[in-house]
Amino acid sequence: MARICDLTGKKPLKGHYVSHSNVKTNRRFLPNLKVKKFFVPELDQWVSLKVSMYALRTIDKKGIYQYLKELENKGEVQIR
């Protein structure tokens, strides 16, 4: 399962653990993703998406259909 947000495209970042002796060890910063089902009344269907909490807050603010339409206008997703 890829850890990539379906809407925003957020994915893991690379960084370092830094010890007291300043030894750097590789680590990953994972995005906060949740699998969530949304009902889109305009399409009259359920949509299951893996979204970041950032995208979820935007959906709460604008609504799922409006957010999907904005992303479709940018060319990032397709609504059927």
PDB file of N, CA, C and O in Angstrom:
ATOM      1  N   MET A   1       0.846  -1.170   0.000  1.00  0.00           N
ATOM      2  CA  MET A   1       0.000   0.000   0.000  1.00  0.00           C
ATOM      3  C   MET A   1       0.891   1.231   0.000  1.00  0.00           C
ATOM      4  O   MET A   1       1.658   1.449   0.937  1.00  0.00           O
ATOM      5  N   ALA A   2       0.789   2.032  -1.046  1.00  0.00           N
ATOM      6  CA  ALA A   2       1.590   3.246  -1.146  1.00  0.00           C
ATOM      7  C   ALA A   2       1.075   4.286  -0.165  1.00  0.00           C
ATOM      8  O   ALA A   2      -0.135   4.462  -0.015  1.00  0.00           O
ATOM      9  N   ARG A   3       1.981   4.966   0.493  1.00  0.00           N
ATOM     10  CA  ARG A   3       1.601   5.986   1.464  1.00  0.00           C
ATOM     11  C   ARG A   3       1.557   7.340   0.772  1.00  0.00           C
ATOM     12  O   ARG A   3       2.373   8.220   1.048  1.00  0.00           O
ATOM     13  N   ILE A   4       0.591   7.496  -0.134  1.00  0.00           N
ATOM     14  CA  ILE A   4       0.423   8.728  -0.889  1.00  0.00           C
ATOM     15  C   ILE A   4      -1.038   9.144  -0.798  1.00  0.00           C
ATOM     16  O   ILE A   4      -1.935   8.324  -0.992  1.00  0.00           O
ATOM     17  N   CYS A   5      -1.277  10.415  -0.505  1.00  0.00           N
ATOM     18  CA  CYS A   5      -2.637  10.935  -0.430  1.00  0.00           C
ATOM     19  C   CYS A   5      -3.239  10.960  -1.832  1.00  0.00           C
ATOM     20  O   CYS A   5      -2.599  11.423  -2.776  1.00  0.00           O
ATOM     21  N   ASP A   6      -4.466  10.461  -1.969  1.00  0.00           N
ATOM     22  CA  ASP A   6      -5.130  10.420  -3.272  1.00  0.00           C
ATOM     23  C   ASP A   6      -5.460  11.815  -3.798  1.00  0.00           C
ATOM     24  O   ASP A   6      -5.538  12.007  -5.012  1.00  0.00           O
ATOM     25  N   LEU A   7      -5.654  12.776  -2.925  1.00  0.00           N
ATOM     26  CA  LEU A   7      -6.080  14.100  -3.357  1.00  0.00           C
ATOM     27  C   LEU A   7      -4.938  15.108  -3.425  1.00  0.00           C
ATOM     28  O   LEU A   7      -4.802  15.814  -4.425  1.00  0.00           O
ATOM     29  N   THR A   8      -4.123  15.187  -2.391  1.00  0.00           N
ATOM     30  CA  THR A   8      -3.075  16.204  -2.363  1.00  0.00           C
ATOM     31  C   THR A   8      -1.748  15.707  -2.910  1.00  0.00           C
ATOM     32  O   THR A   8      -0.897  16.513  -3.285  1.00  0.00           O
ATOM     33  N   GLY A   9      -1.556  14.384  -2.963  1.00  0.00           N
ATOM     34  CA  GLY A   9      -0.297  13.839  -3.457  1.00  0.00           C
ATOM     35  C   GLY A   9       0.818  13.849  -2.422  1.00  0.00           C
ATOM     36  O   GLY A   9       1.979  13.618  -2.760  1.00  0.00           O
ATOM     37  N   LYS A  10       0.479  14.113  -1.169  1.00  0.00           N
ATOM     38  CA  LYS A  10       1.504  14.097  -0.116  1.00  0.00           C
ATOM     39  C   LYS A  10       2.075  12.690   0.006  1.00  0.00           C
ATOM     40  O   LYS A  10       1.341  11.704  -0.049  1.00  0.00           O
ATOM     41  N   LYS A  11       3.406  12.608   0.175  1.00  0.00           N
ATOM     42  CA  LYS A  11       4.068  11.325   0.309  1.00  0.00           C
ATOM     43  C   LYS A  11       5.191  11.434   1.337  1.00  0.00           C
ATOM     44  O   LYS A  11       5.503  12.537   1.783  1.00  0.00           O
ATOM     45  N   PRO A  12       5.806  10.311   1.724  1.00  0.00           N
ATOM     46  CA  PRO A  12       6.837  10.361   2.765  1.00  0.00           C
ATOM     47  C   PRO A  12       8.024  11.223   2.365  1.00  0.00           C
ATOM     48  O   PRO A  12       8.426  11.263   1.202  1.00  0.00           O
ATOM     49  N   LEU A  13       8.579  11.921   3.371  1.00  0.00           N
ATOM     50  CA  LEU A  13       9.788  12.710   3.185  1.00  0.00           C
ATOM     51  C   LEU A  13      10.956  11.966   3.809  1.00  0.00           C
ATOM     52  O   LEU A  13      10.770  11.111   4.676  1.00  0.00           O
ATOM     53  N   LYS A  14      12.163  12.297   3.360  1.00  0.00           N
ATOM     54  CA  LYS A  14      13.355  11.652   3.885  1.00  0.00           C
ATOM     55  C   LYS A  14      14.080  12.624   4.801  1.00  0.00           C
ATOM     56  O   LYS A  14      14.136  13.825   4.534  1.00  0.00           O
ATOM     57  N   GLY A  15      14.635  12.087   5.888  1.00  0.00           N
ATOM     58  CA  GLY A  15      15.381  12.920   6.818  1.00  0.00           C
ATOM     59  C   GLY A  15      16.357  12.074   7.598  1.00  0.00           C
ATOM     60  O   GLY A  15      16.695  10.964   7.188  1.00  0.00           O
ATOM     61  N   HIS A  16      16.811  12.596   8.725  1.00  0.00           N
ATOM     62  CA  HIS A  16      17.783  11.900   9.549  1.00  0.00           C
ATOM     63  C   HIS A  16      17.362  11.896  11.010  1.00  0.00           C
ATOM     64  O   HIS A  16      16.789  12.863  11.512  1.00  0.00           O
ATOM     65  N   TYR A  17      17.659  10.786  11.684  1.00  0.00           N
ATOM     66  CA  TYR A  17      17.721  10.797  13.134  1.00  0.00           C
ATOM     67  C   TYR A  17      19.085  11.394  13.453  1.00  0.00           C
ATOM     68  O   TYR A  17      20.067  11.039  12.802  1.00  0.00           O
ATOM     69  N   VAL A  18      19.177  12.277  14.422  1.00  0.00           N
ATOM     70  CA  VAL A  18      20.466  12.841  14.807  1.00  0.00           C
ATOM     71  C   VAL A  18      20.692  12.512  16.276  1.00  0.00           C
ATOM     72  O   VAL A  18      19.932  12.940  17.145  1.00  0.00           O
ATOM     73  N   SER A  19      21.732  11.756  16.538  1.00  0.00           N
ATOM     74  CA  SER A  19      22.034  11.343  17.905  1.00  0.00           C
ATOM     75  C   SER A  19      22.794  12.449  18.644  1.00  0.00           C
ATOM     76  O   SER A  19      23.146  13.476  18.063  1.00  0.00           O
ATOM     77  N   HIS A  20      23.032  12.221  19.907  1.00  0.00           N
ATOM     78  CA  HIS A  20      23.775  13.182  20.731  1.00  0.00           C
ATOM     79  C   HIS A  20      25.189  13.383  20.185  1.00  0.00           C
ATOM     80  O   HIS A  20      25.749  14.475  20.282  1.00  0.00           O
ATOM     81  N   SER A  21      25.773  12.302  19.599  1.00  0.00           N
ATOM     82  CA  SER A  21      27.117  12.402  19.036  1.00  0.00           C
ATOM     83  C   SER A  21      27.096  12.919  17.594  1.00  0.00           C
ATOM     84  O   SER A  21      28.118  12.905  16.908  1.00  0.00           O
ATOM     85  N   ASN A  22      25.942  13.369  17.150  1.00  0.00           N
ATOM     86  CA  ASN A  22      25.732  13.953  15.816  1.00  0.00           C
ATOM     87  C   ASN A  22      25.862  12.922  14.689  1.00  0.00           C
ATOM     88  O   ASN A  22      26.168  13.288  13.554  1.00  0.00           O
ATOM     89  N   VAL A  23      25.632  11.635  14.990  1.00  0.00           N
ATOM     90  CA  VAL A  23      25.588  10.605  13.964  1.00  0.00           C
ATOM     91  C   VAL A  23      24.210  10.666  13.314  1.00  0.00           C
ATOM     92  O   VAL A  23      23.185  10.694  13.995  1.00  0.00           O
ATOM     93  N   LYS A  24      24.206  10.685  11.998  1.00  0.00           N
ATOM     94  CA  LYS A  24      22.935  10.809  11.273  1.00  0.00           C
ATOM     95  C   LYS A  24      22.544   9.455  10.681  1.00  0.00           C
ATOM     96  O   LYS A  24      23.328   8.828   9.969  1.00  0.00           O
ATOM     97  N   THR A  25      21.330   9.018  10.983  1.00  0.00           N
ATOM     98  CA  THR A  25      20.780   7.765  10.488  1.00  0.00           C
ATOM     99  C   THR A  25      19.509   8.094   9.713  1.00  0.00           C
ATOM    100  O   THR A  25      18.714   8.936  10.131  1.00  0.00           O
ATOM    101  N   ASN A  26      19.329   7.421   8.580  1.00  0.00           N
ATOM    102  CA  ASN A  26      18.171   7.724   7.741  1.00  0.00           C
ATOM    103  C   ASN A  26      16.854   7.377   8.429  1.00  0.00           C
ATOM    104  O   ASN A  26      16.770   6.414   9.191  1.00  0.00           O
ATOM    105  N   ARG A  27      15.839   8.171   8.150  1.00  0.00           N
ATOM    106  CA  ARG A  27      14.485   7.916   8.641  1.00  0.00           C
ATOM    107  C   ARG A  27      13.495   8.463   7.627  1.00  0.00           C
ATOM    108  O   ARG A  27      13.877   9.176   6.698  1.00  0.00           O
ATOM    109  N   ARG A  28      12.207   8.124   7.809  1.00  0.00           N
ATOM    110  CA  ARG A  28      11.151   8.629   6.933  1.00  0.00           C
ATOM    111  C   ARG A  28      10.121   9.370   7.771  1.00  0.00           C
ATOM    112  O   ARG A  28       9.749   8.927   8.858  1.00  0.00           O
ATOM    113  N   PHE A  29       9.665  10.505   7.248  1.00  0.00           N
ATOM    114  CA  PHE A  29       8.564  11.241   7.850  1.00  0.00           C
ATOM    115  C   PHE A  29       7.316  10.867   7.069  1.00  0.00           C
ATOM    116  O   PHE A  29       7.160  11.276   5.918  1.00  0.00           O
ATOM    117  N   LEU A  30       6.424  10.093   7.681  1.00  0.00           N
ATOM    118  CA  LEU A  30       5.239   9.601   6.985  1.00  0.00           C
ATOM    119  C   LEU A  30       4.095  10.599   7.107  1.00  0.00           C
ATOM    120  O   LEU A  30       3.914  11.200   8.166  1.00  0.00           O
ATOM    121  N   PRO A  31       3.315  10.788   6.035  1.00  0.00           N
ATOM    122  CA  PRO A  31       2.147  11.668   6.131  1.00  0.00           C
ATOM    123  C   PRO A  31       1.049  11.021   6.971  1.00  0.00           C
ATOM    124  O   PRO A  31       0.986   9.796   7.083  1.00  0.00           O
ATOM    125  N   ASN A  32       0.201  11.830   7.549  1.00  0.00           N
ATOM    126  CA  ASN A  32      -0.891  11.346   8.392  1.00  0.00           C
ATOM    127  C   ASN A  32      -2.064  10.984   7.479  1.00  0.00           C
ATOM    128  O   ASN A  32      -2.890  11.840   7.160  1.00  0.00           O
ATOM    129  N   LEU A  33      -2.137   9.727   7.061  1.00  0.00           N
ATOM    130  CA  LEU A  33      -3.153   9.270   6.111  1.00  0.00           C
ATOM    131  C   LEU A  33      -4.216   8.421   6.795  1.00  0.00           C
ATOM    132  O   LEU A  33      -3.930   7.654   7.715  1.00  0.00           O
ATOM    133  N   LYS A  34      -5.438   8.579   6.326  1.00  0.00           N
ATOM    134  CA  LYS A  34      -6.562   7.771   6.784  1.00  0.00           C
ATOM    135  C   LYS A  34      -7.342   7.303   5.562  1.00  0.00           C
ATOM    136  O   LYS A  34      -7.478   8.042   4.587  1.00  0.00           O
ATOM    137  N   VAL A  35      -7.853   6.078   5.614  1.00  0.00           N
ATOM    138  CA  VAL A  35      -8.758   5.590   4.567  1.00  0.00           C
ATOM    139  C   VAL A  35     -10.166   5.972   4.998  1.00  0.00           C
ATOM    140  O   VAL A  35     -10.609   5.598   6.084  1.00  0.00           O
ATOM    141  N   LYS A  36     -10.863   6.709   4.158  1.00  0.00           N
ATOM    142  CA  LYS A  36     -12.159   7.274   4.537  1.00  0.00           C
ATOM    143  C   LYS A  36     -13.128   7.090   3.380  1.00  0.00           C
ATOM    144  O   LYS A  36     -12.754   7.225   2.215  1.00  0.00           O
ATOM    145  N   LYS A  37     -14.386   6.780   3.717  1.00  0.00           N
ATOM    146  CA  LYS A  37     -15.443   6.684   2.708  1.00  0.00           C
ATOM    147  C   LYS A  37     -16.275   7.952   2.769  1.00  0.00           C
ATOM    148  O   LYS A  37     -16.689   8.380   3.846  1.00  0.00           O
ATOM    149  N   PHE A  38     -16.520   8.551   1.615  1.00  0.00           N
ATOM    150  CA  PHE A  38     -17.321   9.762   1.501  1.00  0.00           C
ATOM    151  C   PHE A  38     -18.521   9.476   0.622  1.00  0.00           C
ATOM    152  O   PHE A  38     -18.416   8.755  -0.370  1.00  0.00           O
ATOM    153  N   PHE A  39     -19.667  10.042   0.988  1.00  0.00           N
ATOM    154  CA  PHE A  39     -20.835   9.965   0.121  1.00  0.00           C
ATOM    155  C   PHE A  39     -20.936  11.274  -0.639  1.00  0.00           C
ATOM    156  O   PHE A  39     -20.987  12.348  -0.039  1.00  0.00           O
ATOM    157  N   VAL A  40     -20.965  11.181  -1.971  1.00  0.00           N
ATOM    158  CA  VAL A  40     -21.079  12.361  -2.828  1.00  0.00           C
ATOM    159  C   VAL A  40     -22.503  12.408  -3.352  1.00  0.00           C
ATOM    160  O   VAL A  40     -22.844  11.658  -4.267  1.00  0.00           O
ATOM    161  N   PRO A  41     -23.364  13.293  -2.781  1.00  0.00           N
ATOM    162  CA  PRO A  41     -24.769  13.307  -3.194  1.00  0.00           C
ATOM    163  C   PRO A  41     -24.959  13.715  -4.653  1.00  0.00           C
ATOM    164  O   PRO A  41     -25.901  13.257  -5.301  1.00  0.00           O
ATOM    165  N   GLU A  42     -24.080  14.571  -5.182  1.00  0.00           N
ATOM    166  CA  GLU A  42     -24.206  15.003  -6.580  1.00  0.00           C
ATOM    167  C   GLU A  42     -23.998  13.848  -7.543  1.00  0.00           C
ATOM    168  O   GLU A  42     -24.610  13.809  -8.610  1.00  0.00           O
ATOM    169  N   LEU A  43     -23.134  12.902  -7.170  1.00  0.00           N
ATOM    170  CA  LEU A  43     -22.899  11.719  -8.007  1.00  0.00           C
ATOM    171  C   LEU A  43     -23.721  10.523  -7.546  1.00  0.00           C
ATOM    172  O   LEU A  43     -23.789   9.505  -8.236  1.00  0.00           O
ATOM    173  N   ASP A  44     -24.350  10.648  -6.369  1.00  0.00           N
ATOM    174  CA  ASP A  44     -25.162   9.602  -5.761  1.00  0.00           C
ATOM    175  C   ASP A  44     -24.387   8.293  -5.607  1.00  0.00           C
ATOM    176  O   ASP A  44     -24.883   7.218  -5.941  1.00  0.00           O
ATOM    177  N   GLN A  45     -23.148   8.407  -5.088  1.00  0.00           N
ATOM    178  CA  GLN A  45     -22.347   7.216  -4.854  1.00  0.00           C
ATOM    179  C   GLN A  45     -21.346   7.443  -3.725  1.00  0.00           C
ATOM    180  O   GLN A  45     -21.031   8.579  -3.369  1.00  0.00           O
ATOM    181  N   TRP A  46     -20.854   6.331  -3.169  1.00  0.00           N
ATOM    182  CA  TRP A  46     -19.831   6.365  -2.135  1.00  0.00           C
ATOM    183  C   TRP A  46     -18.471   6.315  -2.805  1.00  0.00           C
ATOM    184  O   TRP A  46     -18.284   5.621  -3.804  1.00  0.00           O
ATOM    185  N   VAL A  47     -17.518   7.063  -2.245  1.00  0.00           N
ATOM    186  CA  VAL A  47     -16.152   7.091  -2.770  1.00  0.00           C
ATOM    187  C   VAL A  47     -15.215   6.786  -1.608  1.00  0.00           C
ATOM    188  O   VAL A  47     -15.294   7.430  -0.562  1.00  0.00           O
ATOM    189  N   SER A  48     -14.335   5.815  -1.783  1.00  0.00           N
ATOM    190  CA  SER A  48     -13.352   5.475  -0.757  1.00  0.00           C
ATOM    191  C   SER A  48     -12.013   6.063  -1.171  1.00  0.00           C
ATOM    192  O   SER A  48     -11.503   5.762  -2.251  1.00  0.00           O
ATOM    193  N   LEU A  49     -11.440   6.909  -0.305  1.00  0.00           N
ATOM    194  CA  LEU A  49     -10.190   7.590  -0.613  1.00  0.00           C
ATOM    195  C   LEU A  49      -9.213   7.448   0.541  1.00  0.00           C
ATOM    196  O   LEU A  49      -9.615   7.337   1.699  1.00  0.00           O
ATOM    197  N   LYS A  50      -7.931   7.451   0.216  1.00  0.00           N
ATOM    198  CA  LYS A  50      -6.875   7.518   1.219  1.00  0.00           C
ATOM    199  C   LYS A  50      -6.422   8.981   1.256  1.00  0.00           C
ATOM    200  O   LYS A  50      -5.733   9.448   0.350  1.00  0.00           O
ATOM    201  N   VAL A  51      -6.815   9.692   2.306  1.00  0.00           N
ATOM    202  CA  VAL A  51      -6.579  11.135   2.354  1.00  0.00           C
ATOM    203  C   VAL A  51      -5.735  11.511   3.565  1.00  0.00           C
ATOM    204  O   VAL A  51      -5.769  10.850   4.602  1.00  0.00           O
ATOM    205  N   SER A  52      -4.975  12.593   3.403  1.00  0.00           N
ATOM    206  CA  SER A  52      -4.223  13.149   4.520  1.00  0.00           C
ATOM    207  C   SER A  52      -5.181  13.980   5.372  1.00  0.00           C
ATOM    208  O   SER A  52      -6.260  14.362   4.919  1.00  0.00           O
ATOM    209  N   MET A  53      -4.781  14.248   6.582  1.00  0.00           N
ATOM    210  CA  MET A  53      -5.629  15.046   7.465  1.00  0.00           C
ATOM    211  C   MET A  53      -5.751  16.476   6.932  1.00  0.00           C
ATOM    212  O   MET A  53      -6.762  17.136   7.173  1.00  0.00           O
ATOM    213  N   TYR A  54      -4.745  16.958   6.217  1.00  0.00           N
ATOM    214  CA  TYR A  54      -4.809  18.264   5.575  1.00  0.00           C
ATOM    215  C   TYR A  54      -5.953  18.296   4.557  1.00  0.00           C
ATOM    216  O   TYR A  54      -6.727  19.253   4.512  1.00  0.00           O
ATOM    217  N   ALA A  55      -6.052  17.240   3.738  1.00  0.00           N
ATOM    218  CA  ALA A  55      -7.124  17.157   2.744  1.00  0.00           C
ATOM    219  C   ALA A  55      -8.474  16.988   3.428  1.00  0.00           C
ATOM    220  O   ALA A  55      -9.474  17.536   2.964  1.00  0.00           O
ATOM    221  N   LEU A  56      -8.516  16.237   4.524  1.00  0.00           N
ATOM    222  CA  LEU A  56      -9.768  16.023   5.249  1.00  0.00           C
ATOM    223  C   LEU A  56     -10.306  17.329   5.823  1.00  0.00           C
ATOM    224  O   LEU A  56     -11.515  17.562   5.808  1.00  0.00           O
ATOM    225  N   ARG A  57      -9.426  18.174   6.324  1.00  0.00           N
ATOM    226  CA  ARG A  57      -9.847  19.483   6.839  1.00  0.00           C
ATOM    227  C   ARG A  57     -10.375  20.370   5.712  1.00  0.00           C
ATOM    228  O   ARG A  57     -11.333  21.120   5.902  1.00  0.00           O
ATOM    229  N   THR A  58      -9.747  20.279   4.541  1.00  0.00           N
ATOM    230  CA  THR A  58     -10.222  21.048   3.388  1.00  0.00           C
ATOM    231  C   THR A  58     -11.584  20.540   2.936  1.00  0.00           C
ATOM    232  O   THR A  58     -12.442  21.338   2.558  1.00  0.00           O
ATOM    233  N   ILE A  59     -11.798  19.224   2.968  1.00  0.00           N
ATOM    234  CA  ILE A  59     -13.090  18.639   2.613  1.00  0.00           C
ATOM    235  C   ILE A  59     -14.163  19.102   3.595  1.00  0.00           C
ATOM    236  O   ILE A  59     -15.281  19.421   3.189  1.00  0.00           O
ATOM    237  N   ASP A  60     -13.825  19.141   4.892  1.00  0.00           N
ATOM    238  CA  ASP A  60     -14.777  19.625   5.890  1.00  0.00           C
ATOM    239  C   ASP A  60     -15.158  21.081   5.629  1.00  0.00           C
ATOM    240  O   ASP A  60     -16.301  21.482   5.849  1.00  0.00           O
ATOM    241  N   LYS A  61     -14.202  21.857   5.166  1.00  0.00           N
ATOM    242  CA  LYS A  61     -14.431  23.284   4.935  1.00  0.00           C
ATOM    243  C   LYS A  61     -15.253  23.533   3.662  1.00  0.00           C
ATOM    244  O   LYS A  61     -16.226  24.287   3.688  1.00  0.00           O
ATOM    245  N   LYS A  62     -14.856  22.895   2.545  1.00  0.00           N
ATOM    246  CA  LYS A  62     -15.466  23.184   1.249  1.00  0.00           C
ATOM    247  C   LYS A  62     -16.528  22.177   0.823  1.00  0.00           C
ATOM    248  O   LYS A  62     -17.440  22.523   0.072  1.00  0.00           O
ATOM    249  N   GLY A  63     -16.421  20.954   1.285  1.00  0.00           N
ATOM    250  CA  GLY A  63     -17.295  19.878   0.825  1.00  0.00           C
ATOM    251  C   GLY A  63     -16.544  19.022  -0.183  1.00  0.00           C
ATOM    252  O   GLY A  63     -15.679  19.511  -0.910  1.00  0.00           O
ATOM    253  N   ILE A  64     -16.884  17.742  -0.218  1.00  0.00           N
ATOM    254  CA  ILE A  64     -16.142  16.789  -1.049  1.00  0.00           C
ATOM    255  C   ILE A  64     -16.315  17.078  -2.540  1.00  0.00           C
ATOM    256  O   ILE A  64     -15.347  17.015  -3.299  1.00  0.00           O
ATOM    257  N   TYR A  65     -17.529  17.391  -2.960  1.00  0.00           N
ATOM    258  CA  TYR A  65     -17.761  17.586  -4.399  1.00  0.00           C
ATOM    259  C   TYR A  65     -17.061  18.842  -4.903  1.00  0.00           C
ATOM    260  O   TYR A  65     -16.461  18.828  -5.978  1.00  0.00           O
ATOM    261  N   GLN A  66     -17.133  19.930  -4.133  1.00  0.00           N
ATOM    262  CA  GLN A  66     -16.474  21.182  -4.532  1.00  0.00           C
ATOM    263  C   GLN A  66     -14.959  20.999  -4.589  1.00  0.00           C
ATOM    264  O   GLN A  66     -14.306  21.501  -5.504  1.00  0.00           O
ATOM    265  N   TYR A  67     -14.400  20.284  -3.617  1.00  0.00           N
ATOM    266  CA  TYR A  67     -12.956  20.045  -3.588  1.00  0.00           C
ATOM    267  C   TYR A  67     -12.522  19.186  -4.778  1.00  0.00           C
ATOM    268  O   TYR A  67     -11.495  19.456  -5.401  1.00  0.00           O
ATOM    269  N   LEU A  68     -13.309  18.152  -5.088  1.00  0.00           N
ATOM    270  CA  LEU A  68     -12.993  17.314  -6.245  1.00  0.00           C
ATOM    271  C   LEU A  68     -13.088  18.100  -7.551  1.00  0.00           C
ATOM    272  O   LEU A  68     -12.288  17.890  -8.462  1.00  0.00           O
ATOM    273  N   LYS A  69     -14.061  19.004  -7.643  1.00  0.00           N
ATOM    274  CA  LYS A  69     -14.186  19.836  -8.854  1.00  0.00           C
ATOM    275  C   LYS A  69     -12.986  20.766  -9.007  1.00  0.00           C
ATOM    276  O   LYS A  69     -12.501  20.971 -10.119  1.00  0.00           O
ATOM    277  N   GLU A  70     -12.501  21.332  -7.892  1.00  0.00           N
ATOM    278  CA  GLU A  70     -11.314  22.196  -7.951  1.00  0.00           C
ATOM    279  C   GLU A  70     -10.094  21.411  -8.416  1.00  0.00           C
ATOM    280  O   GLU A  70      -9.314  21.898  -9.235  1.00  0.00           O
ATOM    281  N   LEU A  71      -9.926  20.192  -7.893  1.00  0.00           N
ATOM    282  CA  LEU A  71      -8.799  19.369  -8.304  1.00  0.00           C
ATOM    283  C   LEU A  71      -8.931  18.934  -9.759  1.00  0.00           C
ATOM    284  O   LEU A  71      -7.929  18.801 -10.462  1.00  0.00           O
ATOM    285  N   GLU A  72     -10.167  18.712 -10.216  1.00  0.00           N
ATOM    286  CA  GLU A  72     -10.378  18.345 -11.615  1.00  0.00           C
ATOM    287  C   GLU A  72     -10.022  19.518 -12.535  1.00  0.00           C
ATOM    288  O   GLU A  72      -9.448  19.312 -13.604  1.00  0.00           O
ATOM    289  N   ASN A  73     -10.356  20.735 -12.130  1.00  0.00           N
ATOM    290  CA  ASN A  73     -10.002  21.909 -12.933  1.00  0.00           C
ATOM    291  C   ASN A  73      -8.488  22.091 -13.023  1.00  0.00           C
ATOM    292  O   ASN A  73      -7.978  22.569 -14.036  1.00  0.00           O
ATOM    293  N   LYS A  74      -7.777  21.715 -11.976  1.00  0.00           N
ATOM    294  CA  LYS A  74      -6.308  21.772 -11.996  1.00  0.00           C
ATOM    295  C   LYS A  74      -5.711  20.617 -12.790  1.00  0.00           C
ATOM    296  O   LYS A  74      -4.532  20.647 -13.143  1.00  0.00           O
ATOM    297  N   GLY A  75      -6.522  19.597 -13.071  1.00  0.00           N
ATOM    298  CA  GLY A  75      -6.059  18.433 -13.829  1.00  0.00           C
ATOM    299  C   GLY A  75      -5.433  17.352 -12.972  1.00  0.00           C
ATOM    300  O   GLY A  75      -4.697  16.512 -13.490  1.00  0.00           O
ATOM    301  N   GLU A  76      -5.705  17.348 -11.667  1.00  0.00           N
ATOM    302  CA  GLU A  76      -5.092  16.387 -10.766  1.00  0.00           C
ATOM    303  C   GLU A  76      -5.927  15.125 -10.586  1.00  0.00           C
ATOM    304  O   GLU A  76      -5.358  14.053 -10.381  1.00  0.00           O
ATOM    305  N   VAL A  77      -7.260  15.210 -10.655  1.00  0.00           N
ATOM    306  CA  VAL A  77      -8.120  14.027 -10.537  1.00  0.00           C
ATOM    307  C   VAL A  77      -9.183  14.087 -11.626  1.00  0.00           C
ATOM    308  O   VAL A  77      -9.390  15.125 -12.253  1.00  0.00           O
ATOM    309  N   GLN A  78      -9.850  12.964 -11.840  1.00  0.00           N
ATOM    310  CA  GLN A  78     -10.940  12.889 -12.810  1.00  0.00           C
ATOM    311  C   GLN A  78     -12.211  12.458 -12.107  1.00  0.00           C
ATOM    312  O   GLN A  78     -12.216  11.469 -11.374  1.00  0.00           O
ATOM    313  N   ILE A  79     -13.291  13.197 -12.327  1.00  0.00           N
ATOM    314  CA  ILE A  79     -14.605  12.827 -11.803  1.00  0.00           C
ATOM    315  C   ILE A  79     -15.382  12.181 -12.933  1.00  0.00           C
ATOM    316  O   ILE A  79     -15.455  12.720 -14.038  1.00  0.00           O
ATOM    317  N   ARG A  80     -15.963  11.017 -12.650  1.00  0.00           N
ATOM    318  CA  ARG A  80     -16.739  10.327 -13.706  1.00  0.00           C
ATOM    319  C   ARG A  80     -18.179  10.638 -13.603  1.00  0.00           C
ATOM    320  O   ARG A  80     -18.975  10.147 -14.404  1.00  0.00           O
TER     321      ARG A  80
END
